[in-house]
Amino acid sequence: MLYLLSVILTASILLNPAPAMAGFFEKRDIPAQQSECSECQKQALGLNPDLMGRVTEIEKKVSGSLNKNTSGNEVTLFIDLNSSSFDQAVNALAKFKNDHSGWLVKGVIVGSRNNLKAKLLQKQKFFDSGIEFSIDLSGSLAKEFNILKTPVYFINYNGSQQRLSGLAEFNEFISRLEQ
């Protein structure tokens, strides 16, 4: 029975070559990708050039929005996922956002790429707070703003910029603001 089935299948493939030529067995000349390990190691992220260009474009956009003096009030938190005060800093920022709805509130996550996905999944409850978070994979934003230790709050208030390092300074700013 099995012999008869194999003979029928073979005969149908030989007599009707259309299914065999449907692209499954086609030979294509595809150039092999060359390994550019030395260039990958030179780049901060080891990304392909197109993706690296997109990362640079996004970082410039975020950097430009942080550097410009807007007439609106804005708070940007730089935080590392490994920081011991991550939870408290983001909770304080979320409370500030709820209490001051006219303010633009953003967050930038800095740090290493090691185990990034697992760390983000552990902290996913903070991304439901309504705060827009960006991720600084290459660390260029942190370097640009001279951030060595987190949390750091950048505040644009009434046309001036302030840099507050730590939750205590941020809470002090909030108390002065509410007076």
C-alpha positions in Angstrom: 0.0 0.0 0.0 2.8 2.4 0.9 4.7 1.4 -2.2 1.7 2.2 -4.3 1.2 5.6 -2.7 4.9 6.5 -3.3 4.7 5.5 -7.0 1.6 7.6 -7.5 3.2 10.7 -5.8 6.4 10.3 -7.8 4.5 9.9 -11.1 2.3 13.0 -10.3 5.4 15.1 -9.6 7.2 13.9 -12.8 4.1 14.4 -15.0 3.0 17.7 -13.5 6.2 19.8 -12.6 4.2 22.9 -11.7 4.1 22.3 -7.9 7.8 21.5 -7.9 8.5 24.8 -9.7 6.3 26.9 -7.4 9.4 28.5 -5.9 10.1 25.8 -3.3 13.0 24.3 -5.2 14.1 27.3 -7.2 17.8 28.1 -7.2 18.5 31.8 -6.5 21.8 33.6 -6.6 21.9 35.4 -3.2 25.2 37.0 -2.3 26.5 35.9 1.0 26.7 38.6 3.7 30.2 39.4 4.6 31.1 39.6 8.3 32.2 43.0 9.4 33.1 42.1 12.9 35.8 44.7 13.3 33.3 47.5 12.3 30.6 46.1 14.5 33.0 46.3 17.5 33.8 49.9 16.6 30.1 50.9 16.8 28.6 51.4 20.2 25.7 49.1 19.6 27.0 46.8 16.9 23.9 47.5 14.8 23.7 47.5 11.0 24.2 51.0 9.5 20.5 51.6 8.7 19.4 50.8 12.3 22.3 52.8 13.7 21.1 55.8 11.6 17.6 55.5 13.0 19.0 55.3 16.6 21.1 58.4 16.0 18.1 60.2 14.4 15.9 59.4 17.4 18.6 60.4 19.9 19.0 63.7 18.1 15.3 64.3 18.2 15.1 63.5 21.9 18.2 65.6 22.6 16.8 68.5 20.6 13.6 68.5 22.5 15.5 68.4 25.8 17.9 71.3 24.8 15.4 73.8 23.5 13.8 76.2 25.8 10.0 75.8 25.4 7.5 78.2 26.8 5.7 75.2 28.4 6.8 73.5 31.6 8.5 70.2 31.3 10.1 67.5 33.4 12.4 64.8 32.1 13.7 62.0 34.3 16.9 60.2 33.4 16.9 56.8 35.2 18.8 53.6 35.1 16.8 50.3 35.3 19.4 49.0 37.7 19.1 52.0 40.0 18.0 51.2 43.5 15.7 54.2 43.5 14.0 53.4 40.2 10.7 52.6 41.7 10.6 55.7 43.9 11.8 58.1 41.2 9.2 56.9 38.6 6.4 56.9 41.2 7.3 60.5 42.2 7.2 61.5 38.6 3.9 59.7 38.0 2.4 61.5 41.0 3.8 64.8 39.7 2.2 64.1 36.3 -1.2 63.4 37.9 -1.0 66.5 40.1 0.2 68.9 37.4 -1.6 68.0 34.2 -0.3 71.1 32.4 3.3 69.8 32.5 4.9 67.7 29.8 6.5 64.7 31.7 9.0 62.3 30.0 11.5 59.7 31.0 14.7 58.5 29.5 16.1 55.1 30.5 19.9 54.9 30.4 22.3 52.1 31.1 23.6 48.9 29.6 21.9 46.7 27.1 22.6 43.6 29.1 19.4 41.7 29.9 17.4 44.8 28.8 14.3 43.0 27.8 13.9 41.1 31.1 14.5 44.3 33.1 11.9 46.2 31.0 9.4 43.4 31.5 10.0 43.5 35.3 9.3 47.3 35.3 6.4 47.2 32.8 3.9 48.5 35.4 5.6 51.9 35.3 5.0 52.2 31.5 1.2 52.4 32.2 1.6 55.6 34.2 1.1 57.8 31.1 4.8 58.9 31.0 6.5 58.6 27.7 9.8 56.8 28.1 12.7 56.7 25.7 15.6 54.4 25.9 19.2 55.7 25.4 20.9 52.5 24.2 24.2 54.1 23.2 24.5 56.4 26.2 24.9 59.5 24.0 22.2 61.4 25.7 23.6 60.7 29.1 27.0 61.8 27.9 25.5 65.0 26.3 23.8 66.0 29.6 26.8 64.8 31.7 24.8 62.2 33.6 27.0 59.9 35.7 24.5 58.8 38.3 20.8 58.5 38.2 18.1 59.6 38.9 18.4 63.1 37.4 15.5 65.4 36.7 15.8 68.1 34.0 13.2 70.8 34.5 12.1 73.5 32.1 10.1 76.0 34.2 9.2 79.5 33.1 11.9 79.6 30.4 14.8 78.4 32.6 16.4 75.0 33.0 17.2 73.3 36.2 19.0 70.0 36.8 18.0 68.2 40.0 20.0 65.1 41.0 18.0 62.9 43.2 14.5 62.4 44.5 15.1 64.7 47.5 15.8 67.7 45.3 12.8 66.9 43.1 10.5 66.8 46.1 12.0 70.1 47.3 11.2 71.6 43.9 7.6 70.3 44.0 7.1 71.8 47.5 8.4 75.2 46.2 6.2 75.0 43.2 3.1 74.3 45.2 3.6 77.3 47.5 
